[in-house]
């Protein structure tokens, strides 16, 4: 059952990559962005909301690239980071209890007990949220990083601020080079 779930998620992610490539290659995304360009801030916010999930992150990156060609990269990153942080905090808010049990299950199945004991023994438990923060800052989907942050004892407003800053930085790393090169 787990193998089927993994295969399905991988297939959906690949389909999302293909769709993003198709939208960019054929100019359909440019047309869509041009249509909603009068609502530039809305499109930037929506691109940020899509930046969070592994299913929609390729489409988000494609949208961010298209938007970066004609918009200020800093305002784009700030608004997209806000959309991304909103979705991140909603995920943590709704799934914090389930996330904790998922981490324990994954940890048990992958036999991370020795690593967990090592982290506890040497008081290095701060590494889990740190690695989670690095995952959120990267263009990788945020789910794994959110799971790591969700287990931490951070308050919701701290997670919101952290994910906003990290997602905004990650988006800046995408849009600034595009803006400079075009």
VEXROVO-444905 format. One record per atom (N, C-alpha, C, O): residue number from 1; atom name; x, y, z. Coordinates in steps of 0.1 Angstrom, whole numbers. Each point is the difference from the previous one (the first is absolute). Last residue first. Layout:
R pos site  east north    up
R NUM   CA     X     Y     Z
...
***
This chain:
R pos site  east north    up
R 182    N   167   392  -178
R 182   CA   -10     4   -11
R 182    C    -1    15    -1
R 182    O    -8     5    -8
R 181    N    37   -28    40
R 181   CA     3    -5   -13
R 181    C   -10     4   -11
R 181    O     3    -2   -12
R 180    N    -9    14    58
R 180   CA    13     6    -4
R 180    C     3    -5   -15
R 180    O     5     8    -8
R 179    N   -43   -26    30
R 179   CA    -2    14    -2
R 179    C    12     7    -6
R 179    O     0     8    -9
R 178    N     3   -53    22
R 178   CA    -9     1   -12
R 178    C    -2    15    -3
R 178    O     1     3   -12
R 177    N    23   -13    52
R 177   CA     8    -3   -13
R 177    C    -9     1   -12
R 177    O     5     4   -11
R 176    N   -28     3    52
R 176   CA    10    10    -3
R 176    C     9    -3   -12
R 176    O     2     9    -9
R 175    N   -36   -39    26
R 175   CA    -5    11    -8
R 175    C    11    10    -3
R 175    O    -1     7   -11
R 174    N     8   -47    38
R 174   CA    -5    -4   -13
R 174    C    -2    12    -8
R 174    O     4     0   -12
R 173    N    10     5    56
R 173   CA    11    -7    -7
R 173    C    -5    -5   -14
R 173    O     9    -3    -8
R 172    N   -40    23    38
R 172   CA     9    10    -5
R 172    C    12    -7    -8
R 172    O     4     5   -11
R 171    N   -35   -32    33
R 171   CA    -6     5   -12
R 171    C     9    11    -6
R 171    O     2     1   -12
R 170    N    11   -20    53
R 170   CA     1   -10   -11
R 170    C    -6     5   -13
R 170    O     6    -3   -10
R 169    N    -9    31    48
R 169   CA    14    -2    -4
R 169    C     1   -10   -11
R 169    O     8     3   -10
R 168    N   -50     2    29
R 168   CA     3    12    -7
R 168    C    15    -1    -5
R 168    O     3     4   -11
R 167    N   -18   -38    39
R 167   CA    -6    -1   -13
R 167    C     3    12    -9
R 167    O     3    -1   -12
R 166    N    12     2    57
R 166   CA     7   -11    -8
R 166    C    -6    -1   -14
R 166    O     8    -1    -9
R 165    N   -28    31    40
R 165   CA    14     5    -3
R 165    C     7   -11    -9
R 165    O     6     4   -10
R 164    N   -49   -15    25
R 164   CA    -1    12    -9
R 164    C    14     4    -4
R 164    O     3     2   -12
R 163    N    -7   -36    44
R 163   CA    -3    -5   -14
R 163    C    -1    12   -10
R 163    O     3    -2   -11
R 162    N     4    13    57
R 162   CA    11    -8    -5
R 162    C    -3    -5   -15
R 162    O     9     2    -8
R 161    N   -43    20    32
R 161   CA    11     9    -3
R 161    C    12    -7    -7
R 161    O     5     4   -10
R 160    N   -41   -31    25
R 160   CA    -5     9   -10
R 160    C    12    10    -5
R 160    O     2     1   -11
R 159    N     5   -29    49
R 159   CA     0    -8   -13
R 159    C    -4     9   -11
R 159    O     6    -1   -11
R 158    N   -10    20    52
R 158   CA    14    -2    -2
R 158    C     2    -8   -13
R 158    O     8     3    -9
R 157    N   -52     3    25
R 157   CA     5    13    -5
R 157    C    15    -1    -3
R 157    O     5     6   -10
R 156    N   -26   -44    30
R 156   CA    -4     3   -13
R 156    C     5    12    -6
R 156    O     4     1   -12
R 155    N    26   -24    49
R 155   CA   -14     4    -1
R 155    C    -4     4   -14
R 155    O     9     1    -9
R 154    N    29   -39    24
R 154   CA    -2    14    -4
R 154    C   -15     3     0
R 154    O    -9    -8    -3
R 153    N    34   -34    14
R 153   CA    -9     7     9
R 153    C    -2    14    -3
R 153    O    -4     8     8
R 152    N    13   -51   -43
R 152   CA     7     9    10
R 152    C   -10     7     9
R 152    O   -12    -1    -3
R 151    N    -1   -27   -34
R 151   CA     3    -7    12
R 151    C     7     8    11
R 151    O    -1    -2    12
R 150    N   -10    21   -54
R 150   CA   -12    -3     7
R 150    C     3    -8    12
R 150    O    -8     1    10
R 149    N    43     8   -41
R 149   CA    -4    12     8
R 149    C   -12    -3     9
R 149    O    -1     5    11
R 148    N    14   -38   -41
R 148   CA    11     1    10
R 148    C    -3    12     9
R 148    O     2     0    12
R 147    N   -32    -8   -48
R 147   CA    -1   -11    10
R 147    C    11     2    11
R 147    O    -3    -2    12
R 146    N     4    32   -48
R 146   CA   -11     3     9
R 146    C    -2   -11    11
R 146    O    -3     2    11
R 145    N    35    -9   -45
R 145   CA     5    10     9
R 145    C   -11     4    10
R 145    O     3     3    11
R 144    N   -15   -33   -45
R 144   CA    10    -6     9
R 144    C     5    10    10
R 144    O     0    -3    12
R 143    N   -30    19   -46
R 143   CA    -6    -9     9
R 143    C    10    -6    10
R 143    O    -4    -1    12
R 142    N    10    35   -50
R 142   CA     2     2    15
R 142    C    -5   -10     9
R 142    O     2     1    12
R 141    N    22    -2   -64
R 141   CA   -13     1     6
R 141    C     1     0    16
R 141    O     9    -6     5
R 140    N    32    24   -34
R 140   CA    -6   -13     2
R 140    C   -14     3     7
R 140    O    -1    10     7
R 139    N    35    23   -16
R 139   CA   -11    -1    -9
R 139    C    -8   -14     1
R 139    O    -9    -2    -7
R 138    N    34    24    50
R 138   CA     4    -5   -13
R 138    C   -12    -1    -9
R 138    O   -11     2     4
R 137    N     7    10    42
R 137   CA     7    11    -8
R 137    C     4    -4   -14
R 137    O     1     8    -9
R 136    N   -20   -40    39
R 136   CA   -10    11    -3
R 136    C     6    11    -9
R 136    O    -6     5    -9
R 135    N    34   -39    27
R 135   CA    -9    -6   -10
R 135    C   -10    11    -5
R 135    O    -3     1   -12
R 134    N    31    10    48
R 134   CA     8     0   -13
R 134    C    -9    -6   -11
R 134    O     1     5   -12
R 133    N   -19    -5    55
R 133   CA     1    13    -5
R 133    C     7     1   -13
R 133    O    -3     7    -9
R 132    N     1   -48    32
R 132   CA   -13     4    -5
R 132    C     0    13    -7
R 132    O    -6     3   -10
R 131    N    44   -16    33
R 131   CA    -1    -7   -13
R 131    C   -13     3    -6
R 131    O    -1     2   -12
R 130    N     5    14    55
R 130   CA    10     7    -9
R 130    C     0    -6   -14
R 130    O     0     7   -10
R 129    N   -26   -27    45
R 129   CA    -6    12    -6
R 129    C     9     8    -9
R 129    O    -4     6    -9
R 128    N    23   -45    29
R 128   CA   -12    -3    -8
R 128    C    -7    12    -5
R 128    O    -3     1   -12
R 127    N    41     3    41
R 127   CA     3    -3   -14
R 127    C   -12    -3    -8
R 127    O     0     3   -12
R 126    N     1     4    60
R 126   CA    -2    12    -8
R 126    C     3    -2   -15
R 126    O    -5     7    -8
R 125    N    14   -39    44
R 125   CA   -14    -1    -6
R 125    C    -3    12    -9
R 125    O   -10     0    -7
R 124    N    50   -16    34
R 124   CA     1     5   -13
R 124    C   -14     0    -7
R 124    O    -1     0   -13
R 123    N    23   -18    57
R 123   CA    -8    13     0
R 123    C     1     7   -13
R 123    O     2    12    -1
R 122    N    16   -56    13
R 122   CA     9    11    -2
R 122    C    -7    13     0
R 122    O     6    11    -4
R 121    N   -32   -51     9
R 121   CA    12    -1     9
R 121    C     9    12     0
R 121    O     4     5    10
R 120    N   -41    -8   -41
R 120   CA    -4     2    14
R 120    C    12     0    10
R 120    O     1     9     9
R 119    N     7   -20   -54
R 119   CA    -4    14     1
R 119    C    -4     4    14
R 119    O     3    10     5
R 118    N     7   -56   -14
R 118   CA    12     8    -1
R 118    C    -3    15     2
R 118    O     6     7     8
R 117    N   -42   -37   -12
R 117   CA     7    -1    13
R 117    C    12     8     1
R 117    O     3     6    10
R 116    N   -25    -7   -51
R 116   CA    -8     7    10
R 116    C     6    -1    14
R 116    O     1    10     7
R 115    N    19   -36   -41
R 115   CA     2    15    -3
R 115    C    -8     8    10
R 115    O     6    10     6
R 114    N   -13   -56    -5
R 114   CA    14     3     4
R 114    C     3    15    -1
R 114    O     7     6     8
R 113    N   -49   -22   -24
R 113   CA     1     0    15
R 113    C    14     4     5
R 113    O     2     7     9
R 112    N   -22   -12   -55
R 112   CA     7    11     4
R 112    C     2     1    15
R 112    O     4    10     6
R 111    N   -26   -42   -42
R 111   CA    10    -3    11
R 111    C     9    11     3
R 111    O    12    -1     1
R 110    N   -51    -1   -31
R 110   CA    14     2    -6
R 110    C    11    -3    10
R 110    O    11     2    -2
R 109    N   -57    -5    15
R 109   CA     2    -9   -11
R 109    C    13     1    -7
R 109    O     6   -10    -5
R 108    N   -17    38    43
R 108   CA     1   -14     3
R 108    C     2    -9   -12
R 108    O     8    -9     1
R 107    N   -13    55    -8
R 107   CA    12    -2     8
R 107    C     1   -15     3
R 107    O    11    -6    -1
R 106    N   -51    20   -19
R 106   CA    11     0   -10
R 106    C    14    -3     7
R 106    O     8    -8    -5
R 105    N   -46    12    33
R 105   CA    -1   -11    -8
R 105    C    11    -1   -10
R 105    O     6   -11    -2
R 104    N    -8    49    29
R 104   CA     3   -12     8
R 104    C    -1   -13    -8
R 104    O     9    -8     1
R 103    N   -22    48   -21
R 103   CA    14     0     2
R 103    C     5   -12     8
R 103    O    10    -6    -3
R 102    N   -56    12    -3
R 102   CA     6    -4   -13
R 102    C    15     0     2
R 102    O     7    -9    -5
R 101    N   -33    25    41
R 101   CA    -1   -14    -1
R 101    C     7    -5   -13
R 101    O     6   -11     0
R 100    N    -8    57     6
R 100   CA     8    -6    10
R 100    C     0   -15     0
R 100    O    10    -7     1
R  99    N   -38    31   -30
R  99   CA    14     1    -4
R  99    C     9    -6    10
R  99    O    10    -8    -3
R  98    N   -56    12    12
R  98   CA     3   -11    -9
R  98    C    15     0    -5
R  98    O     6   -10    -2
R  97    N   -21    45    30
R  97   CA     0   -12     7
R  97    C     3   -12    -9
R  97    O     7    -9     4
R  96    N    -9    52   -24
R  96   CA    11    -1    10
R  96    C     0   -13     7
R  96    O    10    -7     2
R  95    N   -39    27   -40
R  95   CA     6   -13     1
R  95    C    11    -2    10
R  95    O     7   -10    -1
R  94    N   -33    51    -8
R  94   CA   -10   -11    -2
R  94    C     6   -14     3
R  94    O    -7    -9     4
R  93    N    35    49    -2
R  93   CA   -12     1     9
R  93    C    -9   -12     0
R  93    O    -4    -5    10
R  92    N    40     8   -41
R  92   CA     5    -3    14
R  92    C   -12     1     9
R  92    O    -1    -9     9
R  91    N    -8    22   -52
R  91   CA     4   -15     0
R  91    C     4    -4    14
R  91    O    -5   -10     5
R  90    N    -3    56   -13
R  90   CA   -13    -8     0
R  90    C     3   -15     1
R  90    O    -7    -7     7
R  89    N    43    36   -11
R  89   CA    -5     0    14
R  89    C   -14    -7     0
R  89    O    -3    -6    10
R  88    N    24     9   -52
R  88   CA     8    -8     9
R  88    C    -6     0    14
R  88    O    -1   -10     6
R  87    N   -18    38   -39
R  87   CA    -3   -15    -2
R  87    C     8    -8     9
R  87    O    -6   -10     6
R  86    N    15    55    -4
R  86   CA   -14    -2     4
R  86    C    -4   -15    -2
R  86    O    -5    -6     9
R  85    N    47    21   -24
R  85   CA     0    -1    14
R  85    C   -14    -3     5
R  85    O    -2    -7    10
R  84    N     8    15   -56
R  84   CA     6   -12     4
R  84    C    -1    -2    15
R  84    O    -3   -11     5
R  83    N   -11    52   -23
R  83   CA    -9   -11    -4
R  83    C     5   -14     5
R  83    O    -8    -8     4
R  82    N    37    45     3
R  82   CA   -12     1     8
R  82    C   -10   -11    -3
R  82    O    -6    -6     9
R  81    N    44    10   -36
R  81   CA     3    -5    13
R  81    C   -11     0    10
R  81    O    -2    -9     8
R  80    N    -3    30   -50
R  80   CA    -1   -14    -2
R  80    C     4    -7    14
R  80    O    -6   -11     3
R  79    N     9    58    -4
R  79   CA   -14    -5    -1
R  79    C    -1   -15    -2
R  79    O    -9    -6     7
R  78    N    53    25    -6
R  78   CA    -7     3    13
R  78    C   -15    -5     0
R  78    O    -5    -5     9
R  77    N    32     1   -49
R  77   CA     4    -9    11
R  77    C    -7     2    13
R  77    O    -4    -9     7
R  76    N    -4    39   -43
R  76   CA    -5   -13    -3
R  76    C     3   -10    11
R  76    O    -8    -8     4
R  75    N    26    51    -1
R  75   CA   -14     0     4
R  75    C    -6   -14    -4
R  75    O    -9    -4     8
R  74    N    53     9   -20
R  74   CA    -1     0    14
R  74    C   -15     1     5
R  74    O    -3    -7    10
R  73    N    16     7   -57
R  73   CA     2   -13     7
R  73    C    -1     0    15
R  73    O    -4   -10     6
R  72    N   -22    39   -45
R  72   CA    11     2    10
R  72    C     2   -13     8
R  72    O    -9    -5     6
R  71    N   -12     0   -55
R  71   CA    -3     6    13
R  71    C    12     2     8
R  71    O    11    -6    -2
R  70    N   -15   -17   -41
R  70   CA    -6    13    -2
R  70    C    -3     7    13
R  70    O    -7    11     0
R  69    N    29   -54    -4
R  69   CA     4     6   -13
R  69    C    -5    14    -1
R  69    O     5     9    -6
R  68    N   -17   -40    41
R  68   CA    13     7     2
R  68    C     4     7   -12
R  68    O     8    10     1
R  67    N   -47   -38    -2
R  67   CA    -2    12     7
R  67    C    13     8     2
R  67    O    -1    13     0
R  66    N     4   -56   -19
R  66   CA    -7     9    -9
R  66    C    -3    14     6
R  66    O     2    10    -6
R  65    N    18   -43    33
R  65   CA     9     4   -10
R  65    C    -6     9   -10
R  65    O     5    10    -4
R  64    N   -32   -28    38
R  64   CA    10    10     5
R  64    C    10     4   -10
R  64    O     3    12    -1
R  63    N   -33   -47   -10
R  63   CA    -7    13     2
R  63    C     9    11     5
R  63    O     0    11    -5
R  62    N    17   -54     3
R  62   CA    -2     5   -14
R  62    C    -7    13     0
R  62    O     3     9    -7
R  61    N     3   -31    48
R  61   CA    13     5    -5
R  61    C    -2     6   -14
R  61    O     6    10    -3
R  60    N   -44   -31    21
R  60   CA     3    13     7
R  60    C    13     6    -5
R  60    O     1    12    -3
R  59    N   -13   -55   -12
R  59   CA    -9    11    -6
R  59    C     3    13     6
R  59    O     0    10    -7
R  58    N    21   -47    27
R  58   CA     6     3   -14
R  58    C    -8    10    -7
R  58    O     6     9    -7
R  57    N   -22   -22    51
R  57   CA    13     9     0
R  57    C     6     1   -14
R  57    O     5    11    -3
R  56    N   -46   -37    18
R  56   CA    -1    12    -7
R  56    C    13     9    -1
R  56    O     0    10    -7
R  55    N    -4   -54    30
R  55   CA    -8    -1   -12
R  55    C     0    12    -9
R  55    O    -1    -1   -12
R  54    N    22    -1    55
R  54   CA     8    -7   -10
R  54    C    -8    -2   -13
R  54    O     6    -2   -11
R  53    N   -15    44    44
R  53   CA    -3   -14    -2
R  53    C     9    -6   -11
R  53    O     3     6   -10
R  52    N     0    42    22
R  52   CA     1    -8    12
R  52    C    -1   -15    -3
R  52    O     8    -8     6
R  51    N   -14    46   -37
R  51   CA    14    -3     3
R  51    C     2   -10    11
R  51    O    11    -6     1
R  50    N   -53    27   -16
R  50   CA     4   -12    -7
R  50    C    14    -5     3
R  50    O     3   -11    -2
R  49    N   -18    53    19
R  49   CA    -8   -11     6
R  49    C     3   -14    -6
R  49    O     0   -10     7
R  48    N    20    49   -25
R  48   CA     6    -4    12
R  48    C    -8   -11     7
R  48    O     6    -9     7
R  47    N   -23    27   -46
R  47   CA    12    -7    -3
R  47    C     7    -5    12
R  47    O     5   -11     1
R  46    N   -42    39     4
R  46   CA    -4   -14    -3
R  46    C    12    -8    -4
R  46    O     1   -12     3
R  45    N     6    58     6
R  45   CA    -4    -7    12
R  45    C    -4   -15    -3
R  45    O     4    -9     8
R  44    N     6    37   -44
R  44   CA    12    -2     8
R  44    C    -3    -8    13
R  44    O     7    -9     3
R  43    N   -43    23   -30
R  43   CA     7   -11    -7
R  43    C    13    -3     8
R  43    O     4   -12     0
R  42    N   -30    48    15
R  42   CA    -7   -12     2
R  42    C     8   -12    -6
R  42    O     1   -11     6
R  41    N    14    55   -13
R  41   CA     3    -5    14
R  41    C    -7   -13     3
R  41    O     5    -8     7
R  40    N   -12    29   -50
R  40   CA    13    -5     2
R  40    C     3    -6    14
R  40    O     6   -10     2
R  39    N   -46    23   -32
R  39   CA     0    -4    14
R  39    C    13    -6     4
R  39    O     1   -11     5
R  38    N    -6    25   -49
R  38   CA    -5    12     7
R  38    C    -2    -3    15
R  38    O     0     9     8
R  37    N    15   -45   -35
R  37   CA    10    10     3
R  37    C    -6    13     6
R  37    O     6     6     9
R  36    N   -26   -49   -27
R  36   CA    -2     4    14
R  36    C    10    11     4
R  36    O     1     4    12
R  35    N     1   -21   -56
R  35   CA   -15     2     2
R  35    C    -2     6    14
R  35    O    -8     8     2
R  34    N    51   -21   -15
R  34   CA    -3    13    -6
R  34    C   -15     3     2
R  34    O    -4    11     2
R  33    N    20   -53    13
R  33   CA     6    11     8
R  33    C    -4    14    -6
R  33    O    -3     9     8
R  32    N    -9   -47   -33
R  32   CA    -7     0    13
R  32    C     4    12     9
R  32    O    -8     7     6
R  31    N    32   -15   -46
R  31   CA   -13     5    -3
R  31    C    -9     1    13
R  31    O    -7    10     2
R  30    N    50   -29     1
R  30   CA     1    14    -3
R  30    C   -13     6    -2
R  30    O    -3    11     4
R  29    N     4   -57     0
R  29   CA     2     7    13
R  29    C     1    15    -1
R  29    O    -5     7     8
R  28    N     4   -34   -47
R  28   CA   -13     0     7
R  28    C     0     7    13
R  28    O    -9     8     4
R  27    N    45   -19   -37
R  27   CA    -4    14     3
R  27    C   -13     1     7
R  27    O    -5    11     1
R  26    N    32   -51   -13
R  26   CA   -10     4   -10
R  26    C    -5    14     2
R  26    O    -8     5    -7
R  25    N    41   -24    37
R  25   CA     5    -3   -13
R  25    C   -10     6   -11
R  25    O     5     6   -10
R  24    N   -16    -6    57
R  24   CA    10     9    -3
R  24    C     4     0   -15
R  24    O     1    10    -7
R  23    N   -32   -42    23
R  23   CA    -6    14     1
R  23    C    10    10    -3
R  23    O    -3    10    -7
R  22    N    18   -55     8
R  22   CA    -9     3   -11
R  22    C    -6    14     0
R  22    O     0     6   -10
R  21    N    26   -20    47
R  21   CA     9     1   -12
R  21    C    -9     3   -12
R  21    O     4     9    -8
R  20    N   -27   -19    47
R  20   CA     7    13     2
R  20    C     9     3   -13
R  20    O     0    11    -5
R  19    N   -21   -53     8
R  19   CA   -10    10    -2
R  19    C     7    14     0
R  19    O    -3     9    -8
R  18    N    29   -46    19
R  18   CA    -3     0   -14
R  18    C   -10    11    -3
R  18    O     2     7   -10
R  17    N     8   -14    55
R  17   CA    12     5    -7
R  17    C    -3     1   -15
R  17    O     3    10    -6
R  16    N   -36   -30    32
R  16   CA     1    14     3
R  16    C    11     7    -7
R  16    O    -1    11    -5
R  15    N    -2   -58     2
R  15   CA   -10     6    -8
R  15    C    -1    15     2
R  15    O    -2     8    -9
R  14    N    30   -32    37
R  14   CA     6     0   -14
R  14    C   -10     6    -9
R  14    O     3     8    -9
R  13    N   -18   -14    52
R  13   CA    11    10     0
R  13    C     6     1   -14
R  13    O     2    11    -5
R  12    N   -33   -45    13
R  12   CA    -7    13     0
R  12    C    10    11    -1
R  12    O    -2    10    -7
R  11    N    19   -54    11
R  11   CA    -7     2   -13
R  11    C    -6    14    -1
R  11    O     1     7   -10
R  10    N    16   -20    51
R  10   CA    11     2    -9
R  10    C    -6     3   -14
R  10    O     5     9    -7
R   9    N   -35   -22    40
R   9   CA     5    13     3
R   9    C    11     4   -10
R   9    O     1    11    -4
R   8    N   -17   -55     1
R   8   CA   -10    10    -3
R   8    C     5    14     2
R   8    O    -2     8    -9
R   7    N    29   -43    24
R   7   CA     0     0   -15
R   7    C   -10    11    -5
R   7    O     2     7    -9
R   6    N    -1   -15    55
R   6   CA    13     6    -4
R   6    C     0     2   -15
R   6    O     3    10    -6
R   5    N   -38   -35    25
R   5   CA    -2    14     3
R   5    C    12     8    -5
R   5    O    -1    11    -5
R   4    N     3   -57     1
R   4   CA   -10     5    -9
R   4    C    -2    15     2
R   4    O    -1     8   -10
R   3    N    28   -31    40
R   3   CA     7     1   -13
R   3    C    -9     6   -10
R   3    O     4     8    -8
R   2    N   -22   -18    50
R   2   CA     9    11     1
R   2    C     7     3   -13
R   2    O     2    11    -5
R   1    N   -29   -50     9
R   1   CA    -8    12     0
R   1    C     9    13     0
R   1    O    -3     9    -7
***
